[in-house]
């Protein structure tokens, strides 16, 4: 920056401090109808919780907070206009906040999160036939683009449940491998009602990938500014989002 601006380091630090001690005025609280919500953590300390307009990729509201809990999610959503649908990762606190504010909107579960979490629990090379079969089923999730493919997936799931469901429930849950298999089964059971809304309305994003990509670019630039105080860190994110939105 000193080379580009032809100013000394001390002057650059003064300018940086001036900006970071201010907060941009106004959020872009649009009447977006199709939203994506997700959070990302920085060194497991604090979380940037954000809502994106899927139509234009703008962050329409965000909150830098200690964690993704109900209160922070509620505060994030209550300033927004009611959307038609929102895509989320399945965090129960986020779901509770959405249902409290917009009880009638469509909640789409992120297919990538379902697949990623389930495959992580099942491991790359499961030994149990039930886990092997369920892993193959999870690999289908992000490739479902038609009602025919949806029906195939659901039929295969019901066959798996009929064949393995009772025996999986009876496995000792305190065993790490068995417990993770049970968690994967529960994940699909709870997610299934909200996995395929995007097939009814193609404007609903089936994943939170767009917002996760935004977070990845933000973190890449943020690494160049490590050492910021908590307050300055918050304002850094405020300014980053502000300038990205007006580009």
Order of alpha helices (4+ residues) and beta strands (2+ residues): alpha-alpha-beta-beta-beta-alpha-beta-alpha-beta-alpha-alpha-alpha-alpha-alpha-alpha
